[in-house]
Structure formats: C-alpha cells, structure tokens
Amino acid sequence: MEIIKWLLAGDPYVAYATRKNLLNLPDHDLVDLKKMVLHDARIKKQLGAVANFSGTEVSNHKNPDLPIHLLMFLLDIGLNREVPEIDQAIRQIMGTADENGVYRSVVKVPKSYGGTGEETLGWFFCDAPLMHLALLRAGVSYQEQLKPGVDFLVGLQRENGFPCAVSQELGQWRGPGKKADPCPYANLVMLRLLAMIPEYVSSRVAGIAIEALLSQWENSRESHPYLFYMGTDFRKLKAPAIWFDLVTVCDCLSQYPQARSDQRFAEMLALLEAKANEQNQFTPESIYLKCKLWDFGQKKQPSPWLTYLCLQILKRCGRFAELVEG
C-alpha cells in the first residue's frame, strides 16, 4: 500500500481522485477533501476558464489550456456538475448542437478555406468527440441528447478508421496528410467516447478504430498518418492525457477487452510499466510548459498525478493489486 499512501499524501486533487476513482470510496466520505480541492488556486483558475467555455476560440488542439481539456481534467479528478462552473460549461456546450446533433466549438475559418475569417461555431474531429464525452461523463442523457451526434460521427468512419473531418463551417480545411489515411487522433478521441457507450464498446466500429491505432504501433517506423508519430516523443510519459502519446493511448485502449488481449497493446503496456521506479512511481519525461505549476509540469521527480493515471491503466489491465501489494 506504500504507493497509495504516497498518492494520498499528495495534493488534495490527487488524493481526491485516488480515493474516489482508484479506491472507489463513496462521495459522502470525501466532502471535506472535495472542499480542499475546490479551494486550490489552480483549480479555481481552471473553473473560471471552463465557466466561460464558449469564450475561447479553438485554434490549437494541443493547447492544455483549451476549455475542453481543462473540463476533461476536472472530470478526471472526479468533480461533476455539482460544481457551478462545470454546470455552466455543460450548459454552454449543450447550446451548440448543429442539425446533426454534433456539438461545436468557437472557431475562425480563414477566407482561404472558404470561411468568413470571423468567429463562428464549428467542429473538428479533434474536438467534437471530446465535447460529447464531456457531456456523457457529466451525466447528460445519451439517448435523448447525445446519440444523434455520436451516430453521425460514427457514420463518417471508413474501412481503415476515422478520417480527418470537419463541419461544413470549416469548408475545405484538412490536416497535413493523405486524404485516404485515417487520422490517429480522430480514432483516439472517438475510442475514448465509444468506450462509455454500451452499444459501441464491443462493436465493429470500435474494432476498426482500435486496429488503426495498433497497426500504427506495429508499423511505427513507417506509419505516420497526418504527421502523428509513435516514435521517441510519443513514448515519453506526459500528463495531462490530452494529446497523442503513450499515456493517453494506453489509457484509452485499456478500456477495451479486445485491445487488452492484443499482443501489440501488451507491448505498449510493458513499455509504460517499465518506466516506473522501484516504488512504482512515474516521472514525467516530457511536459507542457503551461503546466509548470503542477506536479506533472517538471521532469526531475515522480509525479503523483502521472502515477495516478498510470495506475488507473494498470488497474484496468489486472495489474493494480500486485503493484499495491508489492
């Protein structure tokens, strides 16, 4: 239990997530700890940003300060719509659905791509699945308010996976790559969404997307669709889990039994597990500079939050008990 004791001795947000999501303690036992989380100045700043969810234009999906990434982080901790700022964010998202039921972000379409150059609502395959996932995790009804948009996005899948796609407001915009290739990040974020939907979690749709990621891993030296690599940088431990890297992909695939039984995923998992120190702690190997105030924003010592993320992955794969008991 030493690794758990270490996490519980960390910042309140790590201790709260550990108790709620790893140890599965009931909410009524976590009231005081939750108050401590909400009093953290960094959390307050993030809550302020998500409360103005629709006030930020989406231009760089790798930016950890994007409201959707901040919202997902807060949900990862275990916070929910009982927090007023999170409820405000959810309500704002729900007001953006297009005629297909797909939830949109604030974007600016350049005139060179057929847009007006002014801010409007639109979606990329880089963010639309995350918008739906945030709503689903926040308790919004799947059947009543999410299924139409999810089904529309699923309908865009091709035989080799999900493509680079955008809403009509974005005109002819497309990422750098061959049009026929699947987009690794689109497959990743769609799998993160589909993992929470019973009718899709074991479906052929999920199977195609899983194969797209595992095939890229298998051929990582040659396969770089849309400039997404699974090379040296991909294999570095990094948090939060927002982009295309080892932790984020393992976190996603570990939710699928069909992936957990695949030798290629076993290789990814073995690489992840081998990065732990003798105390089963994980140290960041790459960081987002905007996260320098967090324990995962440095590379000199083990990070409780990164360790928490890795333990969640190992728990799904049946390796948590042996780590804790060891």
Buried (B, 14 or more C-beta within 10 A) or exposed (E): EEBBEBBBEBBBBBBBBBBBBBEEBEEEEBEEBBEBBBEBEEBEEBBEBBBEBBEBEBEEBEBBBBBBBBBBBBBBBBBBBEBEBBBBBBEBBBEBBBEBBBBBBBBBBEEEEEBEEEEBBBBBBBBBBBBBBBBBBBEBEBEEBBBBBBBBBBEEBEEBBBBBBBBEBBBEBBBEBEEEBBBBBBBBBBBBBBBBBEEBBEBEBBEBBBBBBBBBBBEBEEBBBBEBBBEEEBBBBBBBBBBBBBBBBBBBBBBBEBBBEBEBBEEBBEEBBEBBEEEBBBBBBBBBEEBEEBBBBBBEEBBBBBBBBBBBBBBBBEBBEEBBEE
